[in-house]
Amino acid sequence: MSDYTLYIGNKAYSSWSLRGWLACKIAGIAFEEALIPLYQPDSRARYLAFSPTGKVPCLHHGRRVIWESLAIGEYLAEQVPARALWPRDGDARAWARSIATEMHGGFGELRKAMAMNVRRRFPGKGRTAGALADIARIVAIWQETRARFGAGGPYLFGAEINLADCMYAPVVARFWTWQPELPAPAQDYVAALWAHPLMRQWVDEASREPWVHEGYENPVD
Ligand SMILES: N[C@@H](CCC(=O)N[C@@H](CS)C(=O)NCC(=O)O)C(=O)O
């Protein structure tokens, strides 16, 4: 039995879980996946039993508990240095950490207006002024990152996805669902990450989940 356990929420909706799960996958660790659905009467109590914040994702490694998606990424980068979860080049690594942290702490308007639901498409909806402002900044981040560091492949830092891509993966999922207008380079990045085998696996598993939460199924505008 693996001594890593990753606690996550519904694959259809849990954007933070997707980040933690992708980080575990690209780290190449063997881990048990404990999916505990959100929005059930007992969800809060169940989450508090494994996570001090009562939130997912949460990684257990032996006696260690690591919560917060970015902390999980940092922990795995330290545990599995051979995998280069952050870029090896110092300039690229500083940049990657900055854009990952900007995602972790920001873009609340986008998150509010365009929730992640990898099973549904709501083209043209959710375009609040705040969401559009967040999208403009994200497009600029992607464009500049790819221009500086992405020459070797379709992802932010080239040929392989790293922790920065993990942090932006739920944004890619949101863009697939809500289809905001994007310049071609951003569309290309969305298409590349959406087609990545790990994203395909996540979406496929989400499509087989039984749980439906109305809050994610009916856009207001
Ligand atoms: N900043 C946290 C956010 C975690 C988070 O908000 N997770 C949501 C699911 S996507 C959650 O657990 N919600 C349950 C709750 O708030 O009761 C992280 O990076 O992991």
Boltz pocket constraint, residues with backbone or C-beta under 6 A from the ligand:
constraints:
  - pocket:
      binder: B
      contacts: [[A, 9], [A, 13], [A, 14], [A, 15], [A, 16], [A, 17], [A, 38], [A, 44], [A, 54], [A, 55], [A, 56], [A, 57], [A, 67], [A, 68], [A, 69], [A, 70], [A, 104]]
      max_distance: 6.0
